[in-house]
Amino acid sequence: LGGNRTLANPTKKRAGASFVLLVTQDGTGTRTLAYGTDYKWADGVAPILTTTASRKDLLSFYCDGTNMIGSVLYDYA
């Protein structure tokens, strides 16, 4: 992330599709990632990613045809 960003809702969703994103902070860190309304998370709470410079978080999504069901693994060096 080279700045605060928003992950927009996908436009061509297909039920059963899965996606993986590796999100890396730039050398400054402290960047944030917001999510479009189609992204759904456990307990309804979107994750706050690691903000340490150069660290990585792994986002995984499953598409049910309408929503992107997400999970996250934090803080890879």
C-alpha positions in Angstrom: 0.0 0.0 0.0 1.5 3.3 -1.1 -1.4 5.2 0.6 -4.7 4.7 2.2 -6.8 2.7 -0.3 -10.3 1.1 -0.8 -10.9 -2.3 -2.3 -13.8 -1.6 -4.6 -16.6 -4.1 -5.1 -15.9 -6.5 -8.0 -18.0 -6.0 -11.1 -18.0 -9.5 -12.5 -18.7 -11.9 -9.6 -19.0 -15.6 -10.2 -20.3 -18.0 -7.6 -17.7 -20.4 -6.4 -14.7 -18.3 -7.4 -12.0 -17.7 -4.9 -9.3 -15.0 -4.7 -6.2 -14.3 -2.7 -4.5 -10.9 -2.3 -1.2 -10.3 -0.6 -1.3 -6.7 0.7 2.1 -5.2 1.5 2.8 -2.0 3.4 5.2 0.4 1.8 8.4 1.5 3.5 6.4 4.1 5.5 3.7 1.9 6.8 0.6 3.1 8.6 -1.5 2.7 5.4 -5.1 1.5 5.7 -7.3 -0.6 3.5 -11.1 0.0 3.4 -13.5 -2.4 1.7 -16.5 -2.1 -0.5 -19.9 -3.2 0.7 -19.8 -6.6 -1.0 -17.0 -7.7 1.3 -18.2 -9.7 4.3 -16.2 -10.7 7.3 -16.6 -12.9 10.4 -18.8 -11.3 13.0 -19.4 -8.5 10.5 -16.1 -6.7 11.4 -13.7 -5.8 8.7 -10.0 -6.5 9.5 -7.6 -3.8 10.3 -4.4 -4.8 8.6 -0.9 -4.7 9.9 0.5 -1.1 9.7 4.2 -1.9 10.2 6.4 -0.8 7.3 7.1 -3.5 4.7 4.9 -6.1 6.4 2.3 -8.2 4.6 -1.2 -9.5 5.2 -2.9 -12.3 3.2 -6.6 -11.7 2.3 -8.6 -14.6 1.0 -12.1 -14.4 -0.5 -14.8 -16.8 -1.6 -17.6 -15.4 -3.9 -21.1 -16.7 -3.3 -22.4 -14.9 -6.4 -23.3 -11.8 -4.4 -20.8 -11.3 -1.6 -17.1 -11.7 -1.2 -16.7 -13.8 2.0 -13.3 -12.8 3.5 -10.7 -14.0 5.9 -7.2 -12.7 6.7 -3.8 -13.9 7.9 -1.7 -11.2 9.5 1.8 -9.9 9.7 4.2 -11.8 7.4 7.7 -10.4 7.6 
